[in-house]
């Protein structure tokens, strides 16, 4: 099988010749640029310096996995990521940057920071230093944390339109860019994942709107969670407006990209935490599932794309609802959370959901375990998830910047060995 055939086989719940592997196709299946730089040097040797080491997602400081690395590691998936970063500037006009740990890389030209007296980095939306900063990287840190810029709330004048200002119709330039990227990446013969802009209903991680200079509306993560219970009519009004834009954008993307794309990531809302759900199944069914049903129905009626939902945490009790909403794929499959035992997941939902992730624990085993522990966990996870297809290997969310190189190499060694039996 070639790369794309292998992924499509797994997506069809048939067991391919070996487990397909993703690294870096989305902003939730990626790798920190520091870890990527060390992995590149380990697998490519001196030629690792042939192409620049670039950050394509500056919020989490994710590295752009290039074709040399994909070829060296046998990766089966490529990703069409959003044209603009989470801070509102495009991935172009690259310039050098040295990180706190000494990693030398390139960032987009719009990456503009100011430095506090304590040495923290403050990044400014849309590359405008005159605008208030929207995120902070502590001195010595690896990624940015959102700065909550919640304007004072006037309950009598809350306007749902203020929480949908960032959702807009794609321009012709946007569509042309996505089409060109999809064509370029599809030419590699790998499966293509599209991270769809403007469809993430209630995406909690994005509520602070880091790309906006002067956000209005409810922009505090805690306040947004409160709103799900205290202001459900407001939330529905926000989602109604999002749905209008999402429909138009999806229809246009499907018409332009067509069979160039195999998978679309539609939403990144986290519904779970380590111990259980953020919200009840009833609240999901009332507030989220109707919108998820609509966008999944549109995608499935107009394309052959498989749809992916990202949710961290303990979401076992929501998986029947995700399936009923029409999602084909779950990522990151956080097996370290409560009630997320791999064998239970595979037994209960393996015929209906594709598990994209779950390959190794990125909170404990991969960054802090021994290479032997990493190797053993990866082999065990593959043995559980691979049977009957429906599995694409990825770590549980992104590989962090301080992950030891030898542990990453142990992970890929285990993947290779699992293909040999």
C-alpha positions in Angstrom: 0.0 0.0 0.0 1.1 3.6 -0.5 0.6 6.2 2.2 -2.8 7.4 1.1 -4.2 3.9 0.5 -3.0 2.9 4.0 -4.9 5.8 5.6 -8.1 5.4 3.6 -8.1 1.7 4.4 -7.9 2.5 8.1 -10.6 5.1 7.8 -12.8 2.5 6.2 -12.3 0.3 9.3 -10.2 -2.2 7.4 -6.8 -3.3 8.7 -4.0 -1.9 6.4 -0.6 -3.4 5.9 0.7 -1.4 8.8 -0.7 1.3 11.1 -0.7 4.7 9.4 1.1 7.5 11.2 0.5 11.2 11.5 2.8 13.8 12.9 2.1 17.5 12.3 -0.9 17.4 10.0 -3.0 19.6 12.4 -2.4 21.9 15.3 -3.5 19.2 17.7 -1.4 16.3 16.3 1.8 18.3 16.0 5.2 18.8 17.6 6.9 21.7 19.3 9.5 23.3 17.1 12.3 22.6 19.7 11.5 18.9 19.7 11.2 18.9 16.0 14.6 20.5 15.5 16.2 17.7 17.6 14.2 15.0 15.9 15.2 16.3 12.5 18.9 16.3 13.3 18.6 12.7 14.7 16.9 11.3 11.6 18.4 13.4 8.9 21.9 14.1 10.2 23.8 17.0 8.6 21.1 17.5 5.9 18.7 18.7 8.7 20.1 22.2 8.1 19.2 22.1 4.4 15.8 23.7 5.0 14.7 26.2 7.7 13.1 25.1 10.9 9.8 27.0 10.9 7.0 27.7 13.4 3.6 27.5 11.6 1.4 27.7 14.8 2.9 30.3 17.1 0.4 30.0 20.0 1.7 26.5 20.8 5.0 27.1 18.9 4.5 24.1 16.7 7.1 23.2 14.1 6.3 22.7 10.4 7.1 19.1 9.6 8.7 19.2 6.1 8.8 16.5 3.4 12.3 15.3 4.3 11.1 14.4 7.8 7.9 12.8 6.5 9.9 10.7 4.1 12.5 9.7 6.7 9.9 8.7 9.3 7.4 7.1 6.9 4.6 9.5 7.8 1.3 8.9 5.9 -0.5 12.2 6.4 -0.1 15.8 5.4 -2.1 18.8 6.6 -3.6 21.9 5.0 -3.5 24.3 8.0 -5.2 27.6 8.2 -3.8 30.5 6.2 -3.6 32.8 9.2 -2.2 32.0 12.6 -4.1 32.2 15.8 -2.8 35.8 16.2 -4.2 36.9 12.9 -1.1 37.2 10.7 -0.2 34.9 7.8 2.5 32.3 7.6 4.9 34.2 5.3 7.8 36.7 5.3 9.8 34.4 7.6 12.3 35.8 10.0 14.8 34.3 12.5 14.1 33.8 16.2 16.0 32.2 19.0 13.9 30.5 21.7 14.6 30.4 25.4 16.1 27.0 25.1 18.5 28.1 22.3 16.5 26.6 19.4 17.1 28.7 16.3 14.0 28.8 14.0 12.0 31.0 11.8 8.6 32.6 12.5 6.2 34.5 10.3 6.9 38.2 9.7 3.8 39.2 11.7 5.3 37.6 14.9 5.8 40.7 17.0 6.7 40.5 20.7 7.5 42.9 23.4 9.6 41.8 26.5 8.7 42.5 30.1 11.1 43.4 32.8 10.9 39.8 34.0 11.9 38.6 30.5 8.4 37.3 29.5 7.4 37.5 25.9 4.2 39.3 25.0 2.8 38.7 21.5 0.6 41.2 19.8 -2.4 40.4 17.6 -2.1 41.0 13.8 1.5 41.8 14.3 0.6 45.3 15.7 2.8 46.3 18.7 0.5 49.3 19.3 -2.3 46.8 20.2 -2.6 45.3 23.7 -0.8 41.9 23.8 -3.0 38.9 23.6 -0.7 36.1 25.0 2.3 35.7 27.2 5.2 33.2 27.1 6.9 33.2 30.6 10.7 33.6 30.6 12.2 30.1 29.9 8.8 28.8 28.6 7.9 26.9 25.5 4.5 28.3 24.4 2.1 31.1 24.9 -0.7 31.4 27.4 -3.8 33.6 26.6 -4.2 36.9 28.2 -7.8 37.3 29.1 -9.0 40.6 27.7 -12.6 40.4 29.0 -14.4 43.8 28.6 -16.8 44.6 31.4 -20.0 42.8 30.8 -23.3 44.7 30.6 -25.9 42.0 30.8 -28.6 44.3 29.4 -26.5 45.0 26.2 -24.9 41.6 25.4 -24.8 41.2 21.7 -24.2 37.7 20.2 -22.7 39.4 17.1 -19.7 40.5 19.2 -18.8 36.9 19.8 -18.9 36.1 16.1 -16.8 38.9 14.6 -14.0 36.5 13.8 -16.2 34.3 11.8 -16.3 35.6 8.2 -16.8 34.3 4.7 -13.6 33.1 3.1 -12.2 35.5 0.4 -11.2 34.4 -3.1 -7.6 34.8 -2.0 -8.3 32.4 0.9 -9.9 29.8 -1.3 -7.1 30.0 -3.9 -4.5 29.6 -1.1 -6.2 26.5 0.3 -6.6 25.0 -3.1 -3.0 25.5 -4.0 -1.8 24.0 -0.7 -4.1 21.0 -1.0 -2.8 20.4 -4.6 0.8 20.7 -3.5 0.5 18.4 -0.6 -1.7 15.8 -2.3 1.0 15.4 -4.9 3.1 13.7 -2.3 0.7 10.7 -2.3 -0.2 11.0 1.3 -3.7 11.4 2.9 -4.6 15.1 3.2 -6.2 16.6 6.3 -7.9 20.0 6.1 -8.1 22.1 9.3 -11.3 24.0 8.4 -11.5 27.6 9.6 -14.7 29.0 11.0 -16.6 25.9 12.1 -15.5 25.3 15.7 -18.8 25.9 17.6 -18.0 27.1 21.1 -14.3 26.4 20.8 -13.4 27.2 24.4 -9.7 27.5 23.6 -10.3 30.3 21.2 -12.8 32.3 23.2 -10.2 34.9 24.2 -9.8 35.6 20.4 -6.0 36.1 20.4 -6.0 37.3 16.8 -8.3 40.3 17.5 -6.9 43.6 18.5 -9.8 44.7 20.6 -12.2 41.8 21.2 -15.7 42.4 22.4 -18.4 40.1 23.9 -17.7 37.2 26.3 -14.0 36.6 26.0 -13.1 35.0 29.4 -12.9 31.2 29.2 -14.5 30.8 32.7 -17.3 33.3 31.7 -18.0 31.3 28.5 -18.4 28.1 30.5 -20.7 29.9 32.8 -22.7 31.2 29.8 -23.4 27.6 28.7 -25.6 27.3 31.8 -26.6 30.9 32.5 -27.1 32.3 29.0 -28.1 29.4 26.8 -30.2 31.6 24.5 -27.1 33.8 23.9 -24.9 30.8 23.2 -27.5 29.5 20.6 -27.6 32.9 19.0 -23.8 32.8 18.7 -23.9 29.3 17.2 -26.7 30.2 14.8 -24.5 33.0 13.3 -21.5 30.7 13.2 -23.5 28.0 11.4 -24.5 30.4 8.6 -20.9 31.2 7.9 -19.7 27.6 8.3 -22.2 26.4 5.8 -21.1 28.9 3.2 -17.4 28.3 3.8 -17.7 24.5 3.7 -19.7 24.5 0.5 -17.1 26.7 -1.2 -14.2 24.7 0.2 -15.7 21.4 -0.9 -16.4 22.8 -4.4 -12.8 24.0 -4.7 -10.8 21.2 -3.0 -13.0 18.2 -3.8 -11.1 14.9 -3.9 -7.8 16.6 -2.9 -8.9 16.3 0.7 -9.6 13.1 2.7 -10.3 14.3 6.2 -11.6 17.6 7.6 -11.0 18.7 11.2 -14.2 20.6 12.1 -14.0 21.5 15.8 -11.5 21.6 18.6 -13.8 22.2 21.6 -12.6 20.4 24.7 -15.5 18.7 26.4 -13.5 16.7 28.9 -10.8 17.1 31.6 -8.7 14.5 33.4 -11.5 13.2 35.7 -14.7 13.6 33.7 -16.8 15.9 31.5 -16.8 19.7 31.4 -20.5 19.6 30.6 -23.2 17.1 30.9 -24.3 14.9 28.0 -27.7 16.7 28.2 -26.0 20.1 27.7 -24.0 18.7 24.8 -27.2 17.4 23.2 -29.0 20.7 23.7 -26.3 23.2 22.8 -23.8 21.5 20.5 -25.1 18.4 18.8 -27.6 20.2 16.6 -24.9 22.3 15.0 -22.5 19.4 14.8 -25.2 17.4 13.0 -25.7 20.1 10.5 -22.1 20.5 9.5 -21.4 16.8 9.4 -24.5 16.3 7.2 -23.3 18.9 4.8 -19.8 17.4 4.5 -21.1 13.9 4.1 -23.7 14.8 1.5 -21.4 16.9 -0.7 -18.1 15.1 -0.4 -16.4 11.9 0.6 -14.4 13.7 3.3 -14.3 12.0 6.8 -15.0 14.4 9.6 -12.8 14.7 12.7 -13.6 16.1 16.2 -10.9 17.0 18.6 -11.7 16.8 22.3 -9.2 16.2 25.1 -10.1 14.6 28.4 -12.5 12.0 29.7 -15.2 12.0 27.0 -16.2 8.3 27.0 -19.8 9.2 28.0 -20.1 11.6 25.0 -18.8 9.2 22.3 -22.3 7.9 21.5 -23.4 11.5 21.0 -20.3 12.3 18.8 -21.2 9.3 16.7 -24.9 10.3 16.5 -23.8 13.8 15.5 -22.0 12.3 12.5 -18.3 12.5 13.4 -16.1 9.8 11.9 -12.9 10.4 13.8 -11.9 11.2 17.4 -8.6 12.8 18.3 -6.5 12.9 20.5 -7.9 9.9 22.4 -6.6 10.8 25.8 -6.2 7.3 27.3 -4.7 8.8 30.5 -8.0 10.4 31.5 -10.6 8.7 33.6 -12.7 6.0 31.8 -10.6 6.2 28.7 -9.1 2.7 28.8 -7.9 1.8 25.3 -9.4 -1.7 25.3 -12.8 -0.3 26.4 -12.7 2.4 23.7 -11.9 -0.1 21.0 -14.5 -2.6 22.1 -17.3 -0.2 22.6 -16.7 2.3 19.7 -14.1 0.8 17.4 -16.6 -0.1 14.7 -18.0 3.4 14.5 -15.2 5.8 15.3 -11.7 6.0 14.0 -9.2 6.7 16.8 -6.6 9.2 15.6 -4.1 9.4 18.5 -3.8 7.6 21.8 -0.5 6.2 20.8 1.5 7.3 23.8 1.0 9.5 26.8 2.5 13.0 26.2 1.9 14.1 29.8 4.0 11.4 31.4 5.5 8.6 29.4 6.9 10.4 26.4 8.4 13.4 28.1 9.4 11.8 31.5 9.6 8.0 30.9 12.6 5.9 29.8 13.0 4.9 26.1 12.1 1.4 27.1 8.8 2.6 28.8 8.0 4.6 25.7 8.7 1.6 23.4 6.5 -0.7 25.5 3.6 1.7 25.7 3.6 2.4 22.0 3.6 -1.3 21.1 0.8 -2.0 23.5 -1.4 0.8 22.2 -0.9 -0.3 18.6 -1.8 -3.9 19.5 -5.0 -2.7 21.0 -6.1 -0.2 18.4 -4.9 -1.7 15.2 -7.2 -4.7 15.0 -9.8 -4.3 12.2 -8.5 -0.9 11.2 -10.0 2.3 12.5 -6.7 3.6 13.9 -4.2 6.3 12.8 -1.2 6.6 15.1 -0.4 9.9 16.7 0.6 10.9 20.2 -2.0 12.1 22.7 -2.0 15.7 21.5 1.2 17.6 20.6 4.7 16.5 21.4 6.1 19.1 23.9 9.3 21.0 23.5 11.3 19.4 26.3 10.6 15.8 25.2 13.9 13.8 25.1 15.1 12.9 21.6 15.8 9.3 22.6 12.1 8.9 23.6 10.9 10.2 20.3 13.2 7.8 18.5 12.0 5.0 20.7 8.4 5.8 19.7 9.2 5.6 16.0 11.2 2.4 16.5 8.2 0.8 18.2 6.0 1.9 15.3 8.4 0.3 12.8 8.7 -2.9 14.8 5.0 -3.3 15.1 4.8 -3.4 11.3 7.2 -6.4 11.4 5.1 -8.4 13.8 
